[in-house]
Amino acid sequence: MTEFLDVDGGRIAYDVAGEGPLVVLANGMGDLRSAYRFLAPRLVEAGFRVASADLRGHGESSTGWASHTRTDTAGDLLALIRHLGGPAVVVGHSFAGGAATIAAAQEPDLVSAVVEIGPFTRAQKLDLGGLLRVGRYRKGLTLLMRAGMFGSVEAWARYLDHAYPGTKPADFADQVGAIRASLSDKDRMAALQKMGQSKPTDAGAQLPNLPCPALVVMGTLDPDWADPKAEADGVVAAMPAGRGTVAMIEGAGHYPHAQFPEEVAAVIVPFLKEHTAA
């Protein structure tokens, strides 16, 4: 059942299931909270209270926000944690991975740990060598640019197909259809475009200040980087020594939590149990 939380500038849609320590799941740019439709039940079964939230301007959350930065999203997540009674572990995918870092740095009493899945948490340098070496990186970058520059729903749908190399969820077509329908709303596409234009410098600046344990989960075939392992290692290297760890999901693209939820749960659940009272 969808619930709503009014925050400064709009309202955030979310749902909650389970009992136990709180885990807040935040989807990536252009996605829906149903991206966690396979992972959330596994976390509930493992003994957690799981809140899945739509980012501002996405899904059932309101549109018309003044800005769409990772810092803005961090504020929304912290408001939700306060509302539900924290602390919480924040799980953020892609754009929201950076928001999880900011939330933890801003209010360490509310965030006990973070999980960043395929995170865009630090400023990116165009990998010219990767453009030449890795075809999937070149294609993914081109599709992302088309979607962002021209507001193309078709380019975004093609990017999603590309971002799930190999095995796809059985309901992949239905999920892409729901995303297409959402992004056909010009205000929701505008939110995607604004997020795409928002540089992760705010998140990168907070990586050295991260006060809690962090797990970075990355697919070995994530097309958003020429070398996904190197990017994951770079995010962890920017954190205080010993604070972060990396888990690579073999064969996964940019959405490992939807593509290989059992494997992702196998690395996330022990981390959650270690850093909560579960």
N, C-alpha and C positions, 0 to 999 in steps of 0.2 A: 504494500500500500504506500503510495506516495505521500510524503509529508513535506511541509514547506517551512523554511526559516527566513524571516525577514531580517535583512542586514542593510547596512548603509548603501543605498543605491539600487536595491532590488530584492529579489528573494531567491533562495537556493532550494532546489528540489532534492529530496533524499529519501531513502527507505532504510529501515533497520530490521535486522533479524538476529536471533540468537541471544544467549546469555553469557556473561563473562567479561573479561577485560575488553575495553573498547578498541576497535580497529576501524579507521576511517579510510575508505577507498575513493580515490579521485581519478577520473578518467583523463585521457589525453585530449589534446586539441582536436576539434572536429568530431569527437566521439560521443558516445552516450554512456551513462553509468551501467547500462546492460553489458558493456564490455567485460564486466566482472561477473557475468551470469554463471560462469562455471567455477570460478575461484571462490566467490563469496560463500556458496553452500559448503564448500570444503572447510573453510575457516570456521563457519558456524558449527559444523560437525566436530571440529577440533576443540571447541569450547570457548569461542569468542563471540562477543556482541559486535556485529558488523554493520556499519553504516556506509552505504554507497551513495555518493553525491554527484549530481550533474554540475559541471563547471558553469560559471556565470555565462549566460548567452547560449547555453547548450541544453539539449534534451528538454526537460520540463522546467528548468530554471528560467527566470525572466530574461528579457532582452532589454536593450537600451541603456546599458551600463556606460559610465563615463570613460572607463579605461579597462584594459584587459592585460595586465601584467602578471607575472608570477607573484609579485608582492601582493597584488589585489587578491589573487586566488588564495594565497597563504592566509590573508585576513578572513576570507570566507570560511576556510577550513578551521581556523582557530575559533571563530564564532560558533561553528557547529559543534566543536568539541566542548566548548563551555556550555552550550545548550544541552548536550547529552550527558554531561558530567564526565570530565576527563580524569586523569590523563588518557591519551590514546597513542597508539602507533599509527602513523600516517603512511599509507601506501599510495604513491603517486606515479602515474605512468606518463612518460614523455614530458610534455610541458609541465604537468603537475609534479613531476619529480623534483624540479627546481623549487616549486611552491612548497613542497614538503621540507626541503632544506631550510627555506626562509622561515617557515612556521616554527620549526624546532629552535632555530637561532633566536627568534624574537621572543618566544615564550617557552623556555625549557621546562617549566613546571607542568605544561599542558601536553608536551610531546615526549614520550618515553623512548621512542625509537622511530626510525624512518626506513622505509623500503622504497627504493627508486627503481622502476622498471623501464628499461630503454630510455634513460633520462636525458633531457636537454637541460643540463644544469650549469653548464659553463659555455663561454663564448666559443663559437666554432670558427675554425679557419678552413677555407675551402681547400680540400686535399686535391691539388692538381694531379699529383701522381695517381691518386685513387681514381680520378676520372678516367685516366688512361688505362689503369690496370683492371678495375673492377666494374664490369658492366652493370651489375645490379645497383651499385652506388650512383652511377651516372644516370640511369633511368629513373631511380627514385627521386633524385634531386630535381630532375627536369619536371616530373609530375607534380612535386610539391610546389615548385615555382609557378607552374601554370595555374594550379588551384589557388595559390595565394595572390598572384598578380591579377588574374582575370575572374576570380570568384567562380571557377568552373566546378560544378558538382561532378561532371563527367570525369575531369582530371583527378578529383579526389577519389572517386570510385575506382579508377584505374590504379591509383596509388595503393589503395587498400588491397586490391588483388595482388599487386607486386609485393606488398609488405607482409604477406602470408605465403612465403615460399613453400612449395611442397604441400604438406598436409594442411587442410583447412577444416574448420569446424563444420559439422553436418548442417548447421543452420546458417552458414556463411552468407548465402544469397539473401536470406530473410534479414539478417543483421545489416548487410550493406543496403538493402532496400529501406530499412528504418532510418539509416544515416542519410541516405539520399533524400528521403522525405523531410527530414529535419533541416538539412542544408538547403533545400529548395526555398525555405523561408529566407528572404534577403537579409533579415536582421541576424539570423543565426549564421549565415555565411559571412556576414560582416564581422561577427565575433571571431570566427575562425581566422579571417584575414588580419584582424587587429592582433590576435595572439601570434600569428606568424610573423608579424612585423616587430613584435616585442622581443628585444634581445635579452638573453639570459644573464646579463651582467649583474643584475641584482642578486640572482641565485649564486652565481660564481663567487661573488664577494663574500657570501656567507659560508661557503664551504670551509674555510679555515676556522670559522667560529662554531662549527657544528658541535653541540654539547652532548650528543647522545649517540648510541650505536647506530650504524647504518648498514644496510644490505643493498648492493646494487645488482640487479638481475638483468642480464642482457642475453638476447638471442645470438647465437653464433653466426646467423645469416641475416642479421638486422641490416637492411639496405640503406639505412640512414647514415651509416658510417662505412668508410672503406675498410676499416679495421675495428669491428665492434669491441673486441677484447681490449685493445689499446685505449679506446674511449672510456670503457668502464674502469680500467686501471687508472686513467688520468683523473677521473672524478674522485676516486678513493685517495689518490696521492695528494689531492688538494685539501683533504680533510686532515684534522689532527692525527698524529701517528697512532695507529692501532684502532682507530675509530670505525673504519669501514672495511667491509669484505665484499668480494665479487663472486657471483654465481652465474655461470654460463649455461644456457639451455641449448643443448645440441639440436641443430636443425631448425631452430625457431627464428622468426623474423622480428618485426618491431612490436608484435602483440603476443608475446609468449604466454601471457596469462589467459588468453582466449584460445591460442593455438595448442598449447601443451599445459593445460591447467593442473593435471596431476603432478607433472614434474616441477612446476612452479610451486605448488603447494608443498611438495616434499622438501623444498629448501626454505620456504617462508615460514611454515608452521614451527619448525624447531627454533628459528630465530625469534618468532613471537613468544614462544613459551619461555625462552631464555631471558627475555627482556620485559616480561609482564609477570603478573602474579598468577598466571594460569597454571 
